[in-house]
Amino acid sequence: MQTQADLLQRPVEVSALPDATALGVGSLARLGAEPGLEVTDVLPDWKPAAVYEPRVSSEEAAERLAVFQAAVNALLEGADG
């Protein structure tokens, strides 16, 4: 989670709910079925179990992301051969 917060340069909130993914899917389905609803209408009130704040500068985040993207590209190029 810390890596995500660093690379996104945004706080990452971790749900305390064990079924957060299923809740999100159900909420999206309800929003699709009832387009007039707001997100706040379909999600329960909640507080995060943890919040990860970015710890690196935006420049360092961009450098780390570039290294990651280069590694992915190298793997993809190797898979083509």
Buried (B, 14 or more C-beta within 10 A) or exposed (E): EEBEBBBEEEEBBEBEEEEEEEBBEEBEEEBEEEEEEEEEEBBEEEEEEEEBEBEBEEEBBEEBEEEEEEEEEEEEEEEEE
